[in-house]
Amino acid sequence: MNAPADEPITALDASALSDAIHARRISCRAVMQAYLERIERLNPHYNALVSLRPRDVLLAEADACDAELALGHSRGWLHGVPQAIKDLANAAGLPTTLGSPLMRHFVAREDGLMVARMKQAGCIVIGKSNVPEFGLGSHTFNSVFGTTVNAFDRRKCAGGSSGGAAVALALRLLPVADGSDFMGSLRNPAAWANVFGFRPSQGRVPMWPVQDVWISQLGTEGPMGRSVRDVARLLATQAGWSANAPLSIADGAHLEGAEATFDPKSTRIGWLADLDGYLAMEPGILERCAQGLGRLQALGCPVEPAALGMAPERVWDAWLVWRRVLVAARIAPFLLKDSHRAHIKPEALWEHEQAAQCSAAQFMAASVTRTQFHQQMLKLFEQHDVLALPTAQVWPFDASERWPRQIAGRTMDTYHRWMEVVIYATFAGLPCISVPAGFNAAGLPMGLQLIGRPRDDAGVLRLAAAYEAVIGDWLAVQPPIEG
C-alpha cells in the first residue's frame, strides 16, 4: 500500500504497517511519533480518544519494541502498533470509566482477556476510545469526556457504542481498533465512518471479566478496521476458547483462509431491505445499499429479494425482554446506593425499571421465541448464503440530539428503536460485517450489513474482501479534516 507523501505512516493500514515495521523500513518510534502528533492535532476537535498515556512513556515503549526487533524478536503481527482500547474493557493502569461519572476514578489493575491477547500480539496501548454511558445508545456522548463527533461532519453523531474507535480509524488516529457489539455497536459507527466493523459469531471472542458467562451472550467484543485484512487479523488475535468463558468457541480461532480467493458467483445474497416496509428508513438509505449490492452483482453474486419469514414484531418483543434483563443486570450494581441514581442517564434507568417488571416465565417465553427465530434464520440460509440489510435506518443525525425521535415521519417509541435493523444478527448469534456503501449528497457515509451462516466468520470475511476490491472509489473518500 502506497501512502501519501505528507502522511506516509498514518496512511498505512495495520497490516501494511506491520510489514513495514518487521522489514525495518519504519521504526516503532517513528510510528508512535507519527500517531501521537496526529492525535495531538486532530483529537481535540473530534474527541475520539480519551485517557491518553504520557508521550514519553509511549515513546520509551516504542524504543523497547525497536530494541527487540534489532535482536530478531517480534511479539507478533501488532509489534509496536499503537492501539486504544474501548472504554468498556479493562486495560491495566488505565481508567475504565464506562462513560459514567460513577466510574471516573476506577483504574483497572489487570487487562481484560481481549486486551491481554492484543498485547501478546505486540500492540502498545496508548489510551482508550470514547463510548456512551455504560455503552448504551448508538450515540457516543457522556458526562465524563463529552461527545465524540462524526469524522465526516463534526455537527453529526459518530454512532456508538464504539464511536470513538470508528472515528479514530476514519481520521487515521489508529491503524486498527477493537470494539464491542450488543445492538450494532461495532457496525453502526463503522457505517458512519466509512470503515469495516465486524460482529463475530456468538462465542468467537470470549469476554472476561464479566458478571455472567452463561446468559449474557448478546454482547461480544470484536474488530474494526480500514481494511478487511486488518479485521480478519485482529479477529484471529482476539478469538479462541477460554476456560473463563465456557460457551466460547474452540475451533476456527485463527480463521485461516479468510482472505483467500473464492468465487463470488457461488455466494447467493438475500436482500432483506426494510423487511417489506416494517423498518422505517430515511430517504436514500435503501438506494445507497442497493448500489452496494450492485457492486456485488458485478462480481457475479446472485442477489434476490428475501423475506424474514417471521413477524418482526415478535422478534422485537422478544429482543426487548432479553435486552432489558441483560442491561438491568449491568446497571443494578450502580443502584445499590440511592444517591447514584442522579448520576445515571435516564435511558439506563428506564431499561432497569422495565426489567423489574419481567418475570422468569416471560424471559423463558422470549427465549422460546428467540429459538424459533434462530430456526427461521437457518431456513433462510437454505436459500441464501448471506443475508443483507442496511446497517442503520438513519443518516448520522445532529450530535446535540440524544436519539432520533422520528424516522421518515414514524415515531420511535424507545431510545433504541431507530437501530432495530441490527438486532437480527445479534439475536441469532450470527457473524455480521458492516461494509461501506457510499455517501449521500451531504457527504455522510452509510454501511451495508452482510450476515453469514452460524460460525461462518471466514465466509463473511471472504465476501467482504471481494467487495472491498470493487469499492475503492468509496474507500478513497477521506474525512474533510478540521483541526
C-alpha positions, 0 to 999 in steps of 0.5 A: 500500500502506497501512502501519501507523501505528507502522511506516509505512516498514518496512511498505512493500514495495520497490516501494511504497517506491520510489514513495514515495521518487521522489514525495518523500513519504519521504526516503532518510534517513528510510528508512535511519533507519527500517531501521537502528533496526529492525535495531538492535532486532530483529537481535540476537535473530534474527541475520539480518544480519551485517557491518553498515556504520557508521550514519553512513556509511549515513546520509551515503549516504542524504543523497547519494541525497536530494541527487540526487533534489532535482536530478531524478536517480534511479539507478533503481527501488532509489534509496536502498533499503537492501539486504544482500547474501548472504554468498556474493557479493562486495560491495566493502569488505565481508567475504565470509566464506562462513560459514567461519572460513577466510574471516573476514578476506577483504574483497572489493575489487570487487562481484560482477556481481549486486551491481554491477547492484543498485547501478546500480539505486540500492540502498545496501548496508548489510551482508550476510545470514547463510548456512551454511558455504560455503552448504551445508545448508538450515540457516543456522548457522556458526562465524563469526556463529552461527545465524540463527533462524526469524522465526516461532519463534526455537527453529526453523531459518530454512532456508538457504542464504539464511536470513538474507535470508528472515528479514530480509524476514519481520521487515521488516529489508529491503524486498527481498533477493537470494539464491542457489539450488543445492538450494532455497536461495532457496525453502526459507527463503522457505517458512519465512518466509512470503515469495516466493523465486524460482529463475530459469531456468538462465542468467537471472542470470549469476554472476561471479566464479566458478571455472567458467562452463561446468559449474557451472550448478546454482547461480544467484543470484536474488530474494526478496521480500514481494511478487511485484512486488518479485521480478519487479523485482529479477529484471529488475535482476539478469538479462541476458547477460554476456560473463563468463558465456557460457551466460547468457541474452540475451533476456527480461532485463527480463521485461516483462509479468510482472505483467500480467493473464492468465487463470488458467483457461488455466494447467493445474497438475500436482500432483506431491505426494510423487511417489506416496509416494517423498518422505517428508513430515511430517504436514500438509505435503501438506494445507497445499499442497493448500489452496494449490492450492485457492486456485488452483482458485478462480481457475479453474486446472485442477489434476490429479494428475501423475506424474514419469514417471521413477524418482526414484531415478535422478534422485537418483543422478544429482543426487548425482554432479553435486552432489558434483563441483560442491561438491568443486570449491568446497571443494578450494581450502580443502584445499590446506593440511592444517591447514584441514581442522579448520576445515571442517564435516564435511558439506563434507568428506564431499561432497569425499571422495565426489567423489574417488571419481567418475570422468569416465565416471560424471559423463558417465553422470549427465549422460546421465541428467540429459538424459533427465530434462530430456526427461521434464520437457518431456513433462510440460509437454505436459500441464501448464503448471506443475508443483507440489510442496511446497517442503520435506518438513519443518516448520522443525525445532529450530535446535540440530539440524544436519539432520533425521535422520528424516522421518515415521519414514524415515531420511535417509541424507545431510545433504541428503536431507530437501530432495530435493523441490527438486532437480527444478527445479534439475536441469532448469534450470527457473524455480521460485517458492516461494509461501506456503501457510499455517501449521500449528497451531504457527504455522510457515509452509510454501511451495508450489513452482510450476515453469514451462516452460524460460525461462518466468520471466514465466509463473511470475511471472504465476501467482504474482501471481494467487495472491498476490491470493487469499492475503492472509489468509496474507500478513497473518500477521506474525512474533510479534516478540521483541526 
